[in-house]
Amino acid sequence: MKEQKRSLNFYRWIAFTCVGFAFFLNMFHRASTGVLKGLLVPEFGLSATAFSNFGAMFFYPYVVMQMPSGILVDRYGPRYVLGFSTLVCAAGALLFSMSGSYGMACLGRAIIGCSMGTVVVCNQKVCSQWFPENRVATISAFGGAFSNLGTFAAQAPLAFMVGIMGWRGMFGALAVFAAVLSAVTLLFVRNTPEDIGLPPVNEALRNKGSQKSARVPFKQSFKALMSNKYIYPMLIALSIQLGTYTLFSGTWGVPFMEEVFRLSTIDAAKYTSALAMGSMIFGLLLPTISDTIRNRKAPLFVTFGVSAAIWIALTFFSTRLSPGFGLLLMMFLLGMSGCSTGLMYSIVREINDPRTVGVSVGTCNMIAMSSCIYMPIIAGVLMDKYTAQGLSGVPLFQRAFTFCAVLSVLGFVSIFPMKETHGRNVYRELSAK
């Protein structure tokens, strides 16, 4: 028995750690665009729209990969899907580091986005297979801490390292890291406890038999997901949260700080680093609290409410703000909006058939992540439009960010019709109605 427990813990935490570092790479690449703006715009001669589109190049293939990722992870498991994905990520990062044109840089970023499109689904699959159901949200949050660490590293630390290594050297080093992670994943990760001769960890999976025998056809999985009325308010909230958070943390947050408060790139990145730090800390606390109190919606009301208030302040009252502790605190609290993603994916898992985690999470992530494409581009188009009209600085960002403030309020309202799961899978209850 002790030997079985040691073996379970070894493979459990190996899988968790590999997914965690893949999350780190995912968010680092996703959030690095804002810090690189001052280097890439003059080097490739980019407009605001072109720069936004460069940032979105990560998300075009990322979004497309969500549904195939769900199918692949349900069929082959996270070991092979994540192992080969991180190897592709290494190739994309290497290409980006060697790019001599805007098109080549976009291609490298697109390859990275394609490879990282599997990470969220792999995380949910690892958590649901290797950890007890009543702790999955908490464990997912700890995995998400790696992603927030990646967001943090892509702010002030990236600005500092680029000053030492140059952006090409930095992304070349990331390619090496991704290649090593790929090798470790393929060598040591296992898909399920059954692969090492142990019974399933989750009672829900045990009741439904082995993973192979319980496999549900894609068409049936997709139809069940789309016929679930509770998935739609979730998709609205998730899309708004992902889109507005990515717009600010990954693309326009650093330029906003530079233009509105006249800060250097490194100083501006310190404020977006506070945002990432807030997301990391609250990302650990909120799911743990949610699991403890057995309530999913209450933490979401807090995160979305704070997010809406801060977006309104940044958009309409930025002239009353100034650099300092108050602004750092606002960024730290805005990080709460970024930490609610893992909690919402837990709800997605809990209101759908536990046999179709990959398809359910992958499909929802595909739909929601598309907001990370169009929201930053909308902001870039508005920037170019209002710049042509003679606006700059504070008035420019106020006009361009207005739609984010409106959407943040809509995101808060969409929490009300969500299904409260109390931290357990309620699929059978919903199906019986």
C-alpha beads as a LAMMPS data file, in Angstrom:
LAMMPS data file: protein, C-alpha beads

433 atoms
432 bonds

1 atom types
1 bond types

-500.0 500.0 xlo xhi
-500.0 500.0 ylo yhi
-500.0 500.0 zlo zhi

Masses

1 110.0

Atoms # bond

1 1 1 0.000 0.000 0.000
2 1 1 2.790 2.447 0.895
3 1 1 4.585 1.581 -2.323
4 1 1 1.424 2.277 -4.306
5 1 1 0.980 5.622 -2.571
6 1 1 4.595 6.615 -3.277
7 1 1 4.197 5.629 -6.920
8 1 1 0.906 7.542 -7.196
9 1 1 2.405 10.683 -5.674
10 1 1 5.507 10.538 -7.877
11 1 1 3.581 10.340 -11.162
12 1 1 0.862 12.680 -9.911
13 1 1 3.303 15.493 -9.151
14 1 1 5.457 14.866 -12.214
15 1 1 2.374 15.338 -14.404
16 1 1 1.281 18.378 -12.419
17 1 1 4.735 20.007 -12.631
18 1 1 5.108 19.448 -16.375
19 1 1 1.667 20.918 -17.049
20 1 1 2.560 23.795 -14.731
21 1 1 5.714 24.693 -16.635
22 1 1 3.792 24.418 -19.911
23 1 1 1.309 26.903 -18.410
24 1 1 4.271 29.160 -17.596
25 1 1 5.428 29.099 -21.231
26 1 1 1.880 29.624 -22.457
27 1 1 1.286 32.777 -20.441
28 1 1 4.805 34.119 -20.862
29 1 1 4.507 34.064 -24.646
30 1 1 0.943 35.350 -24.497
31 1 1 1.762 38.301 -22.215
32 1 1 5.151 39.315 -23.628
33 1 1 3.829 41.504 -26.454
34 1 1 3.395 44.738 -24.487
35 1 1 6.987 44.787 -23.216
36 1 1 8.319 44.111 -26.732
37 1 1 6.328 46.961 -28.333
38 1 1 9.126 49.513 -28.076
39 1 1 11.485 47.115 -29.872
40 1 1 9.272 45.484 -32.468
41 1 1 7.353 48.578 -33.663
42 1 1 10.448 50.487 -34.860
43 1 1 12.249 47.352 -36.076
44 1 1 9.365 46.206 -38.283
45 1 1 7.652 49.593 -38.794
46 1 1 4.260 48.653 -37.289
47 1 1 1.048 50.641 -36.855
48 1 1 -1.115 50.150 -33.770
49 1 1 -3.366 47.783 -35.716
50 1 1 -0.395 45.779 -37.052
51 1 1 1.073 45.554 -33.547
52 1 1 -2.275 44.338 -32.171
53 1 1 -2.464 41.795 -34.968
54 1 1 1.034 40.570 -34.104
55 1 1 -0.154 39.983 -30.543
56 1 1 -3.252 38.217 -31.865
57 1 1 -1.136 35.861 -34.001
58 1 1 -0.673 33.773 -30.858
59 1 1 -4.429 33.373 -30.517
60 1 1 -5.526 32.565 -34.087
61 1 1 -4.124 29.004 -34.051
62 1 1 -4.550 28.783 -30.268
63 1 1 -8.307 29.150 -30.625
64 1 1 -8.493 26.760 -33.575
65 1 1 -6.596 24.132 -31.568
66 1 1 -9.017 24.041 -28.638
67 1 1 -11.545 21.590 -30.032
68 1 1 -8.937 19.281 -31.627
69 1 1 -7.021 19.446 -28.334
70 1 1 -10.031 18.166 -26.447
71 1 1 -10.417 15.261 -28.844
72 1 1 -6.687 14.451 -28.784
73 1 1 -6.391 14.640 -24.998
74 1 1 -9.484 12.479 -24.478
75 1 1 -8.050 9.933 -26.929
76 1 1 -4.267 9.938 -26.315
77 1 1 -3.950 11.577 -22.911
78 1 1 -1.842 14.534 -21.773
79 1 1 1.492 12.696 -21.900
80 1 1 1.834 12.617 -25.676
81 1 1 -0.249 15.698 -26.458
82 1 1 1.694 17.920 -24.049
83 1 1 5.038 16.322 -24.868
84 1 1 4.787 17.001 -28.591
85 1 1 3.148 20.404 -28.052
86 1 1 6.074 21.725 -26.023
87 1 1 8.466 20.482 -28.709
88 1 1 6.536 22.481 -31.316
89 1 1 6.637 25.464 -28.936
90 1 1 10.430 25.204 -28.909
91 1 1 10.476 25.342 -32.719
92 1 1 8.198 28.389 -32.782
93 1 1 10.239 30.273 -30.182
94 1 1 13.438 29.529 -32.108
95 1 1 11.897 30.795 -35.346
96 1 1 10.678 33.962 -33.654
97 1 1 14.135 34.614 -32.182
98 1 1 15.634 34.372 -35.687
99 1 1 12.940 36.369 -37.515
100 1 1 14.122 39.003 -39.953
101 1 1 10.728 40.297 -41.003
102 1 1 7.283 41.008 -39.613
103 1 1 5.848 38.009 -41.453
104 1 1 8.463 35.636 -40.038
105 1 1 7.921 36.991 -36.529
106 1 1 4.166 36.448 -36.906
107 1 1 4.740 32.893 -38.151
108 1 1 6.926 32.061 -35.157
109 1 1 4.348 33.482 -32.762
110 1 1 1.559 31.572 -34.540
111 1 1 3.469 28.297 -34.159
112 1 1 3.879 29.001 -30.446
113 1 1 0.156 29.738 -30.126
114 1 1 -0.737 26.525 -31.950
115 1 1 1.446 24.461 -29.623
116 1 1 0.139 26.110 -26.463
117 1 1 -3.480 25.521 -27.482
118 1 1 -3.377 22.159 -25.693
119 1 1 -2.281 23.322 -22.240
120 1 1 -5.618 24.226 -20.618
121 1 1 -7.214 20.947 -21.650
122 1 1 -4.161 18.948 -20.520
123 1 1 -4.315 20.684 -17.141
124 1 1 -7.986 19.822 -16.602
125 1 1 -7.379 16.251 -17.714
126 1 1 -4.388 15.770 -15.401
127 1 1 -6.298 17.261 -12.466
128 1 1 -9.421 15.167 -13.080
129 1 1 -7.433 11.928 -13.503
130 1 1 -4.825 12.272 -10.757
131 1 1 -6.542 14.235 -7.956
132 1 1 -9.743 13.713 -5.898
133 1 1 -12.790 15.480 -7.326
134 1 1 -13.332 17.691 -4.259
135 1 1 -9.815 19.142 -4.623
136 1 1 -9.638 19.584 -8.392
137 1 1 -10.414 23.329 -8.323
138 1 1 -7.676 23.907 -5.737
139 1 1 -5.125 21.841 -7.650
140 1 1 -6.105 23.563 -10.893
141 1 1 -5.463 26.866 -9.151
142 1 1 -1.967 25.803 -8.147
143 1 1 -1.370 24.831 -11.764
144 1 1 -2.706 28.222 -12.738
145 1 1 -0.132 29.807 -10.425
146 1 1 2.492 28.721 -12.938
147 1 1 0.622 30.610 -15.646
148 1 1 0.416 33.735 -13.503
149 1 1 4.113 33.393 -12.785
150 1 1 4.594 33.351 -16.559
151 1 1 2.545 36.538 -16.882
152 1 1 4.624 38.138 -14.130
153 1 1 7.901 37.052 -15.761
154 1 1 6.743 38.554 -19.076
155 1 1 6.534 42.039 -17.512
156 1 1 9.360 43.706 -15.541
157 1 1 11.634 40.596 -15.504
158 1 1 11.345 40.300 -19.292
159 1 1 12.096 44.004 -19.752
160 1 1 15.178 43.571 -17.560
161 1 1 16.397 40.401 -19.320
162 1 1 15.830 41.877 -22.782
163 1 1 18.135 44.705 -21.742
164 1 1 20.826 42.112 -21.008
165 1 1 20.271 39.397 -23.643
166 1 1 18.258 41.191 -26.298
167 1 1 14.820 39.914 -27.263
168 1 1 16.295 37.391 -29.713
169 1 1 18.565 35.824 -27.108
170 1 1 15.732 35.700 -24.594
171 1 1 13.402 33.780 -26.889
172 1 1 16.198 31.495 -28.011
173 1 1 16.695 30.522 -24.360
174 1 1 12.946 29.873 -24.050
175 1 1 13.169 27.505 -27.018
176 1 1 15.783 25.439 -25.175
177 1 1 13.638 25.362 -22.036
178 1 1 10.602 24.154 -24.011
179 1 1 12.639 21.381 -25.654
180 1 1 13.837 20.127 -22.251
181 1 1 10.270 20.210 -20.906
182 1 1 9.115 18.146 -23.891
183 1 1 11.708 15.458 -23.169
184 1 1 10.797 15.259 -19.469
185 1 1 7.076 15.030 -20.264
186 1 1 7.459 12.205 -22.775
187 1 1 9.806 10.268 -20.509
188 1 1 8.091 10.554 -17.132
189 1 1 4.433 11.615 -17.407
190 1 1 1.682 8.974 -17.451
191 1 1 -1.905 9.610 -18.526
192 1 1 -3.803 7.910 -15.694
193 1 1 -3.160 5.930 -12.505
194 1 1 -4.312 2.848 -14.422
195 1 1 -1.215 3.202 -16.613
196 1 1 0.932 2.317 -13.599
197 1 1 -1.380 -0.410 -12.357
198 1 1 -3.384 1.641 -9.828
199 1 1 -7.168 2.176 -9.601
200 1 1 -8.730 5.491 -10.691
201 1 1 -8.460 8.312 -8.153
202 1 1 -11.881 9.820 -8.826
203 1 1 -15.017 7.957 -7.783
204 1 1 -16.899 9.403 -10.770
205 1 1 -14.448 7.789 -13.147
206 1 1 -14.414 4.542 -11.161
207 1 1 -18.182 4.312 -11.409
208 1 1 -18.079 4.796 -15.135
209 1 1 -15.389 2.205 -15.733
210 1 1 -12.054 2.670 -17.408
211 1 1 -11.244 5.721 -19.472
212 1 1 -11.114 3.668 -22.647
213 1 1 -14.453 1.917 -22.175
214 1 1 -16.151 5.148 -21.066
215 1 1 -15.108 7.152 -24.119
216 1 1 -17.943 9.204 -25.604
217 1 1 -18.069 10.016 -29.351
218 1 1 -17.222 13.621 -30.186
219 1 1 -20.577 14.375 -31.828
220 1 1 -22.450 13.182 -28.752
221 1 1 -20.117 15.103 -26.412
222 1 1 -20.457 18.318 -28.409
223 1 1 -24.244 18.042 -28.664
224 1 1 -24.572 17.490 -24.922
225 1 1 -22.366 20.498 -24.216
226 1 1 -24.252 22.859 -26.516
227 1 1 -27.654 21.723 -25.219
228 1 1 -26.668 22.628 -21.658
229 1 1 -28.299 26.016 -21.030
230 1 1 -25.937 26.790 -18.153
231 1 1 -22.919 26.866 -20.444
232 1 1 -23.929 30.129 -22.140
233 1 1 -23.666 32.628 -19.253
234 1 1 -20.362 30.899 -18.480
235 1 1 -19.131 31.526 -22.031
236 1 1 -20.121 35.198 -21.878
237 1 1 -18.293 35.765 -18.591
238 1 1 -15.286 33.706 -19.636
239 1 1 -14.967 35.524 -22.983
240 1 1 -15.132 38.943 -21.349
241 1 1 -12.676 37.998 -18.624
242 1 1 -10.130 36.472 -20.996
243 1 1 -10.454 39.193 -23.625
244 1 1 -10.178 42.248 -21.381
245 1 1 -7.460 40.741 -19.184
246 1 1 -5.364 39.713 -22.191
247 1 1 -5.903 43.086 -23.854
248 1 1 -4.436 44.845 -20.844
249 1 1 -1.858 42.411 -19.461
250 1 1 -0.537 41.180 -22.787
251 1 1 -0.851 43.987 -25.336
252 1 1 -1.925 47.460 -24.195
253 1 1 -1.193 47.647 -20.448
254 1 1 2.454 48.710 -20.753
255 1 1 1.732 51.245 -23.549
256 1 1 -1.138 52.608 -21.421
257 1 1 1.200 53.189 -18.484
258 1 1 3.854 54.715 -20.741
259 1 1 1.490 57.137 -22.467
260 1 1 -0.888 58.104 -19.658
261 1 1 1.633 58.324 -16.800
262 1 1 4.816 59.053 -18.813
263 1 1 6.708 56.032 -17.496
264 1 1 9.655 54.155 -18.999
265 1 1 9.034 50.636 -20.304
266 1 1 10.630 49.025 -17.244
267 1 1 8.691 51.244 -14.813
268 1 1 5.450 50.667 -16.735
269 1 1 6.068 46.910 -16.647
270 1 1 6.327 47.056 -12.851
271 1 1 2.651 47.990 -12.702
272 1 1 1.579 45.191 -15.030
273 1 1 3.801 42.893 -12.945
274 1 1 1.654 43.853 -9.934
275 1 1 -1.375 42.761 -11.947
276 1 1 0.236 39.374 -12.613
277 1 1 1.223 39.032 -8.967
278 1 1 -2.347 39.738 -7.875
279 1 1 -3.641 37.132 -10.287
280 1 1 -1.154 34.578 -8.975
281 1 1 -1.958 35.149 -5.297
282 1 1 -5.725 35.385 -5.683
283 1 1 -5.592 32.515 -8.158
284 1 1 -4.364 30.310 -5.313
285 1 1 -6.676 31.705 -2.655
286 1 1 -10.042 31.897 -4.405
287 1 1 -10.379 28.284 -5.642
288 1 1 -9.173 27.052 -2.251
289 1 1 -11.824 29.220 -0.561
290 1 1 -14.373 28.041 -3.116
291 1 1 -13.598 24.382 -2.398
292 1 1 -13.717 25.049 1.351
293 1 1 -17.047 26.893 1.396
294 1 1 -18.459 24.742 -1.418
295 1 1 -19.535 27.776 -3.405
296 1 1 -18.418 28.737 -6.921
297 1 1 -20.419 31.876 -7.694
298 1 1 -19.582 33.984 -4.628
299 1 1 -15.851 34.292 -5.531
300 1 1 -16.821 35.127 -9.115
301 1 1 -19.069 37.969 -7.954
302 1 1 -16.074 39.403 -6.090
303 1 1 -13.583 39.067 -8.957
304 1 1 -15.901 40.406 -11.647
305 1 1 -17.190 43.203 -9.437
306 1 1 -13.687 44.438 -8.653
307 1 1 -12.687 44.109 -12.305
308 1 1 -15.652 46.214 -13.462
309 1 1 -14.915 48.932 -10.908
310 1 1 -11.252 49.165 -11.899
311 1 1 -11.968 49.204 -15.638
312 1 1 -14.399 52.089 -15.068
313 1 1 -11.739 53.936 -13.051
314 1 1 -9.005 53.380 -15.655
315 1 1 -11.269 54.401 -18.516
316 1 1 -13.153 57.392 -17.183
317 1 1 -11.111 58.655 -14.217
318 1 1 -7.490 58.086 -15.289
319 1 1 -6.791 61.839 -15.065
320 1 1 -7.330 61.563 -11.299
321 1 1 -4.838 58.717 -10.972
322 1 1 -1.093 58.991 -10.587
323 1 1 1.834 56.576 -10.338
324 1 1 2.406 55.217 -6.865
325 1 1 1.025 52.794 -4.319
326 1 1 -2.620 53.437 -5.223
327 1 1 -2.096 52.528 -8.864
328 1 1 -0.045 49.476 -7.899
329 1 1 -2.898 48.367 -5.630
330 1 1 -5.403 48.807 -8.449
331 1 1 -3.287 46.641 -10.729
332 1 1 -2.877 44.049 -7.987
333 1 1 -6.655 43.887 -7.482
334 1 1 -7.305 43.824 -11.235
335 1 1 -5.295 40.612 -11.173
336 1 1 -8.322 39.033 -9.493
337 1 1 -10.119 39.166 -12.824
338 1 1 -7.364 37.074 -14.347
339 1 1 -7.483 34.450 -11.618
340 1 1 -11.139 33.542 -12.104
341 1 1 -10.501 31.551 -15.276
342 1 1 -9.545 28.349 -13.455
343 1 1 -12.633 28.547 -11.268
344 1 1 -14.889 28.919 -14.291
345 1 1 -13.270 25.959 -16.039
346 1 1 -13.967 23.957 -12.889
347 1 1 -17.639 24.836 -13.280
348 1 1 -17.504 23.802 -16.938
349 1 1 -16.175 20.440 -15.805
350 1 1 -18.791 20.145 -13.050
351 1 1 -21.858 20.832 -15.208
352 1 1 -20.847 18.411 -17.974
353 1 1 -20.303 14.675 -18.343
354 1 1 -17.049 13.775 -16.496
355 1 1 -16.108 11.468 -19.377
356 1 1 -15.887 14.415 -21.787
357 1 1 -13.598 16.802 -19.914
358 1 1 -11.393 17.336 -22.969
359 1 1 -14.172 18.183 -25.403
360 1 1 -16.109 20.308 -22.879
361 1 1 -13.146 22.405 -21.745
362 1 1 -11.587 22.530 -25.210
363 1 1 -14.769 23.742 -26.898
364 1 1 -15.464 26.385 -24.245
365 1 1 -11.860 27.532 -24.344
366 1 1 -11.996 27.796 -28.148
367 1 1 -15.072 30.020 -28.030
368 1 1 -13.891 32.131 -25.097
369 1 1 -10.290 32.512 -26.245
370 1 1 -11.425 34.040 -29.531
371 1 1 -11.995 37.203 -27.485
372 1 1 -8.218 37.383 -27.026
373 1 1 -8.006 37.882 -30.798
374 1 1 -10.682 40.427 -31.473
375 1 1 -10.592 42.566 -28.323
376 1 1 -6.929 43.697 -28.632
377 1 1 -7.448 44.226 -32.376
378 1 1 -10.560 46.310 -31.708
379 1 1 -8.465 48.404 -29.329
380 1 1 -5.720 48.760 -31.966
381 1 1 -8.185 49.798 -34.673
382 1 1 -9.712 52.358 -32.303
383 1 1 -6.232 53.630 -31.427
384 1 1 -5.421 54.222 -35.109
385 1 1 -8.822 55.795 -35.719
386 1 1 -8.642 58.245 -32.825
387 1 1 -4.951 58.967 -33.420
388 1 1 -5.862 60.023 -36.968
389 1 1 -8.427 62.358 -35.395
390 1 1 -5.667 64.006 -33.362
391 1 1 -6.145 62.297 -29.997
392 1 1 -3.230 61.104 -27.884
393 1 1 -2.363 60.218 -24.298
394 1 1 -5.249 60.067 -21.838
395 1 1 -8.112 60.999 -24.238
396 1 1 -6.925 58.376 -26.722
397 1 1 -6.960 55.547 -24.202
398 1 1 -10.238 56.707 -22.669
399 1 1 -11.986 56.447 -26.019
400 1 1 -10.315 53.167 -26.979
401 1 1 -10.968 51.450 -23.634
402 1 1 -14.628 52.427 -23.257
403 1 1 -15.873 49.144 -24.715
404 1 1 -13.794 47.243 -22.113
405 1 1 -15.486 49.092 -19.260
406 1 1 -18.932 48.319 -20.679
407 1 1 -18.088 44.641 -21.184
408 1 1 -16.704 44.311 -17.663
409 1 1 -20.107 45.321 -16.277
410 1 1 -21.800 42.793 -18.577
411 1 1 -19.425 40.125 -17.284
412 1 1 -20.520 40.825 -13.716
413 1 1 -24.205 40.586 -14.670
414 1 1 -23.642 37.238 -16.431
415 1 1 -22.652 35.596 -13.117
416 1 1 -26.279 35.655 -11.910
417 1 1 -27.736 32.964 -14.251
418 1 1 -24.780 30.578 -13.805
419 1 1 -25.353 27.196 -12.166
420 1 1 -24.031 26.850 -8.611
421 1 1 -22.385 23.401 -8.409
422 1 1 -21.126 23.546 -4.800
423 1 1 -17.861 21.975 -5.958
424 1 1 -19.246 18.693 -7.284
425 1 1 -20.245 17.264 -10.631
426 1 1 -23.983 17.884 -11.151
427 1 1 -24.269 16.519 -14.674
428 1 1 -26.592 13.674 -13.673
429 1 1 -28.861 16.059 -11.780
430 1 1 -29.083 18.404 -14.774
431 1 1 -29.700 15.506 -17.138
432 1 1 -32.534 14.211 -14.963
433 1 1 -34.466 17.473 -15.184

Bonds

1 1 1 2
2 1 2 3
3 1 3 4
4 1 4 5
5 1 5 6
6 1 6 7
7 1 7 8
8 1 8 9
9 1 9 10
10 1 10 11
11 1 11 12
12 1 12 13
13 1 13 14
14 1 14 15
15 1 15 16
16 1 16 17
17 1 17 18
18 1 18 19
19 1 19 20
20 1 20 21
21 1 21 22
22 1 22 23
23 1 23 24
24 1 24 25
25 1 25 26
26 1 26 27
27 1 27 28
28 1 28 29
29 1 29 30
30 1 30 31
31 1 31 32
32 1 32 33
33 1 33 34
34 1 34 35
35 1 35 36
36 1 36 37
37 1 37 38
38 1 38 39
39 1 39 40
40 1 40 41
41 1 41 42
42 1 42 43
43 1 43 44
44 1 44 45
45 1 45 46
46 1 46 47
47 1 47 48
48 1 48 49
49 1 49 50
50 1 50 51
51 1 51 52
52 1 52 53
53 1 53 54
54 1 54 55
55 1 55 56
56 1 56 57
57 1 57 58
58 1 58 59
59 1 59 60
60 1 60 61
61 1 61 62
62 1 62 63
63 1 63 64
64 1 64 65
65 1 65 66
66 1 66 67
67 1 67 68
68 1 68 69
69 1 69 70
70 1 70 71
71 1 71 72
72 1 72 73
73 1 73 74
74 1 74 75
75 1 75 76
76 1 76 77
77 1 77 78
78 1 78 79
79 1 79 80
80 1 80 81
81 1 81 82
82 1 82 83
83 1 83 84
84 1 84 85
85 1 85 86
86 1 86 87
87 1 87 88
88 1 88 89
89 1 89 90
90 1 90 91
91 1 91 92
92 1 92 93
93 1 93 94
94 1 94 95
95 1 95 96
96 1 96 97
97 1 97 98
98 1 98 99
99 1 99 100
100 1 100 101
101 1 101 102
102 1 102 103
103 1 103 104
104 1 104 105
105 1 105 106
106 1 106 107
107 1 107 108
108 1 108 109
109 1 109 110
110 1 110 111
111 1 111 112
112 1 112 113
113 1 113 114
114 1 114 115
115 1 115 116
116 1 116 117
117 1 117 118
118 1 118 119
119 1 119 120
120 1 120 121
121 1 121 122
122 1 122 123
123 1 123 124
124 1 124 125
125 1 125 126
126 1 126 127
127 1 127 128
128 1 128 129
129 1 129 130
130 1 130 131
131 1 131 132
132 1 132 133
133 1 133 134
134 1 134 135
135 1 135 136
136 1 136 137
137 1 137 138
138 1 138 139
139 1 139 140
140 1 140 141
141 1 141 142
142 1 142 143
143 1 143 144
144 1 144 145
145 1 145 146
146 1 146 147
147 1 147 148
148 1 148 149
149 1 149 150
150 1 150 151
151 1 151 152
152 1 152 153
153 1 153 154
154 1 154 155
155 1 155 156
156 1 156 157
157 1 157 158
158 1 158 159
159 1 159 160
160 1 160 161
161 1 161 162
162 1 162 163
163 1 163 164
164 1 164 165
165 1 165 166
166 1 166 167
167 1 167 168
168 1 168 169
169 1 169 170
170 1 170 171
171 1 171 172
172 1 172 173
173 1 173 174
174 1 174 175
175 1 175 176
176 1 176 177
177 1 177 178
178 1 178 179
179 1 179 180
180 1 180 181
181 1 181 182
182 1 182 183
183 1 183 184
184 1 184 185
185 1 185 186
186 1 186 187
187 1 187 188
188 1 188 189
189 1 189 190
190 1 190 191
191 1 191 192
192 1 192 193
193 1 193 194
194 1 194 195
195 1 195 196
196 1 196 197
197 1 197 198
198 1 198 199
199 1 199 200
200 1 200 201
201 1 201 202
202 1 202 203
203 1 203 204
204 1 204 205
205 1 205 206
206 1 206 207
207 1 207 208
208 1 208 209
209 1 209 210
210 1 210 211
211 1 211 212
212 1 212 213
213 1 213 214
214 1 214 215
215 1 215 216
216 1 216 217
217 1 217 218
218 1 218 219
219 1 219 220
220 1 220 221
221 1 221 222
222 1 222 223
223 1 223 224
224 1 224 225
225 1 225 226
226 1 226 227
227 1 227 228
228 1 228 229
229 1 229 230
230 1 230 231
231 1 231 232
232 1 232 233
233 1 233 234
234 1 234 235
235 1 235 236
236 1 236 237
237 1 237 238
238 1 238 239
239 1 239 240
240 1 240 241
241 1 241 242
242 1 242 243
243 1 243 244
244 1 244 245
245 1 245 246
246 1 246 247
247 1 247 248
248 1 248 249
249 1 249 250
250 1 250 251
251 1 251 252
252 1 252 253
253 1 253 254
254 1 254 255
255 1 255 256
256 1 256 257
257 1 257 258
258 1 258 259
259 1 259 260
260 1 260 261
261 1 261 262
262 1 262 263
263 1 263 264
264 1 264 265
265 1 265 266
266 1 266 267
267 1 267 268
268 1 268 269
269 1 269 270
270 1 270 271
271 1 271 272
272 1 272 273
273 1 273 274
274 1 274 275
275 1 275 276
276 1 276 277
277 1 277 278
278 1 278 279
279 1 279 280
280 1 280 281
281 1 281 282
282 1 282 283
283 1 283 284
284 1 284 285
285 1 285 286
286 1 286 287
287 1 287 288
288 1 288 289
289 1 289 290
290 1 290 291
291 1 291 292
292 1 292 293
293 1 293 294
294 1 294 295
295 1 295 296
296 1 296 297
297 1 297 298
298 1 298 299
299 1 299 300
300 1 300 301
301 1 301 302
302 1 302 303
303 1 303 304
304 1 304 305
305 1 305 306
306 1 306 307
307 1 307 308
308 1 308 309
309 1 309 310
310 1 310 311
311 1 311 312
312 1 312 313
313 1 313 314
314 1 314 315
315 1 315 316
316 1 316 317
317 1 317 318
318 1 318 319
319 1 319 320
320 1 320 321
321 1 321 322
322 1 322 323
323 1 323 324
324 1 324 325
325 1 325 326
326 1 326 327
327 1 327 328
328 1 328 329
329 1 329 330
330 1 330 331
331 1 331 332
332 1 332 333
333 1 333 334
334 1 334 335
335 1 335 336
336 1 336 337
337 1 337 338
338 1 338 339
339 1 339 340
340 1 340 341
341 1 341 342
342 1 342 343
343 1 343 344
344 1 344 345
345 1 345 346
346 1 346 347
347 1 347 348
348 1 348 349
349 1 349 350
350 1 350 351
351 1 351 352
352 1 352 353
353 1 353 354
354 1 354 355
355 1 355 356
356 1 356 357
357 1 357 358
358 1 358 359
359 1 359 360
360 1 360 361
361 1 361 362
362 1 362 363
363 1 363 364
364 1 364 365
365 1 365 366
366 1 366 367
367 1 367 368
368 1 368 369
369 1 369 370
370 1 370 371
371 1 371 372
372 1 372 373
373 1 373 374
374 1 374 375
375 1 375 376
376 1 376 377
377 1 377 378
378 1 378 379
379 1 379 380
380 1 380 381
381 1 381 382
382 1 382 383
383 1 383 384
384 1 384 385
385 1 385 386
386 1 386 387
387 1 387 388
388 1 388 389
389 1 389 390
390 1 390 391
391 1 391 392
392 1 392 393
393 1 393 394
394 1 394 395
395 1 395 396
396 1 396 397
397 1 397 398
398 1 398 399
399 1 399 400
400 1 400 401
401 1 401 402
402 1 402 403
403 1 403 404
404 1 404 405
405 1 405 406
406 1 406 407
407 1 407 408
408 1 408 409
409 1 409 410
410 1 410 411
411 1 411 412
412 1 412 413
413 1 413 414
414 1 414 415
415 1 415 416
416 1 416 417
417 1 417 418
418 1 418 419
419 1 419 420
420 1 420 421
421 1 421 422
422 1 422 423
423 1 423 424
424 1 424 425
425 1 425 426
426 1 426 427
427 1 427 428
428 1 428 429
429 1 429 430
430 1 430 431
431 1 431 432
432 1 432 433
